[in-house]
């Protein structure tokens, strides 16, 4: 089975900081990688699909990059409303779609 | 716009069957090139993909749950259903239904989610 590993598991940053979250796949997945944001008590929401495509309505401070096994989600200037848990997800290996374990972002 | 709403019992006894329904409103469940999935989240932990169903009725399940899971669709009611048999406390969590849209061949992403429903397995 393919494993998705995110790092760090949690981080604390200040408003205005640049934040980077990494997702590593145990096997190559091309650009078949998506990112989601989950605010506590809410359903996850799509941020980035196909590694780098910004979902409609998502602020441009969010960006994604990578291909193969290593991927990055960047928040260019952290805002208070970005306090959430972020998940990566692969859809390359079917039929099992896999999520990373999540990265919790807190505001200092 | 299209919305998803999960429903079902909030409490299920161990060894029994968990049954949930996802109602799609604002659009037809049969239209478009979508997969429909169930995803669950135990309290305080991450997301686990349970399975997917294409509108043709074909299904794929997470191997970790394969023998206990059944997904189906009722197009006349615009509903998806999920059944998980022989439940234990490990099946406790929030269950989400979600729509998976296609970007390119094989590349799907969950662009629409229900609000989720909490299921507790306890006697």
HADDOCK unambig.tbl for C-alpha pairs under 7 A between the chains (distance, minus, plus):
assign (segid A and resid 32 and name CA) (segid B and resid 107 and name CA) 5.57 0.50 0.50
assign (segid A and resid 34 and name CA) (segid B and resid 109 and name CA) 6.48 0.50 0.50
assign (segid A and resid 42 and name CA) (segid B and resid 115 and name CA) 6.73 0.50 0.50
assign (segid A and resid 43 and name CA) (segid B and resid 113 and name CA) 6.58 0.50 0.50
assign (segid A and resid 43 and name CA) (segid B and resid 114 and name CA) 6.98 0.50 0.50
assign (segid A and resid 43 and name CA) (segid B and resid 115 and name CA) 5.51 0.50 0.50
assign (segid A and resid 43 and name CA) (segid B and resid 116 and name CA) 6.65 0.50 0.50
assign (segid A and resid 46 and name CA) (segid B and resid 110 and name CA) 6.64 0.50 0.50
assign (segid A and resid 46 and name CA) (segid B and resid 111 and name CA) 5.72 0.50 0.50
assign (segid A and resid 49 and name CA) (segid B and resid 109 and name CA) 6.41 0.50 0.50
assign (segid A and resid 91 and name CA) (segid B and resid 107 and name CA) 5.77 0.50 0.50
assign (segid A and resid 91 and name CA) (segid B and resid 108 and name CA) 6.00 0.50 0.50
assign (segid A and resid 92 and name CA) (segid B and resid 106 and name CA) 6.62 0.50 0.50
assign (segid A and resid 92 and name CA) (segid B and resid 107 and name CA) 6.57 0.50 0.50
assign (segid A and resid 95 and name CA) (segid B and resid 60 and name CA) 5.86 0.50 0.50
assign (segid A and resid 96 and name CA) (segid B and resid 62 and name CA) 5.71 0.50 0.50
assign (segid A and resid 97 and name CA) (segid B and resid 49 and name CA) 6.44 0.50 0.50
assign (segid A and resid 98 and name CA) (segid B and resid 49 and name CA) 6.57 0.50 0.50
assign (segid A and resid 99 and name CA) (segid B and resid 47 and name CA) 6.38 0.50 0.50
assign (segid A and resid 99 and name CA) (segid B and resid 48 and name CA) 6.81 0.50 0.50
assign (segid A and resid 101 and name CA) (segid B and resid 46 and name CA) 5.47 0.50 0.50
assign (segid A and resid 102 and name CA) (segid B and resid 46 and name CA) 6.27 0.50 0.50
